[in-house]
């Protein structure tokens, strides 16, 4: 059962701090995991963090695909 404090709306100042933390490389990934799967995180922030992780995974797959396509094309040109 969820704690009632997890249902309280997140204040604007907390969101500003959240976005500041998420703008820091490496720290953003760690904190998104903490917020997404932590027990004491506000429900709306946890859902937002899970969505952020999902977007990061989608973008990483797209980048890998593009790198493979360009890598293969460069390999075929220079070999």
Secondary structure in CASP SS format (residue, H / E / C, confidence):
PFRMAT SS
TARGET T0000
AUTHOR 0000-0000-0000
METHOD secondary structure of the structure
MODEL  1
X C 1.00
X C 1.00
X C 1.00
X H 1.00
X H 1.00
X H 1.00
X H 1.00
X C 1.00
X C 1.00
X C 1.00
X C 1.00
X H 1.00
X H 1.00
X H 1.00
X H 1.00
X H 1.00
X H 1.00
X H 1.00
X H 1.00
X H 1.00
X H 1.00
X H 1.00
X C 1.00
X C 1.00
X C 1.00
X C 1.00
X H 1.00
X H 1.00
X H 1.00
X H 1.00
X H 1.00
X H 1.00
X H 1.00
X H 1.00
X H 1.00
X H 1.00
X H 1.00
X C 1.00
X C 1.00
X C 1.00
X C 1.00
X C 1.00
X H 1.00
X H 1.00
X H 1.00
X H 1.00
X H 1.00
X H 1.00
X H 1.00
X H 1.00
X H 1.00
X H 1.00
X H 1.00
X H 1.00
X H 1.00
X H 1.00
X H 1.00
X H 1.00
X H 1.00
X H 1.00
X H 1.00
X H 1.00
X H 1.00
X H 1.00
X H 1.00
X H 1.00
X H 1.00
X H 1.00
X H 1.00
X H 1.00
X H 1.00
X H 1.00
X H 1.00
X H 1.00
X H 1.00
X H 1.00
X H 1.00
X H 1.00
X C 1.00
END
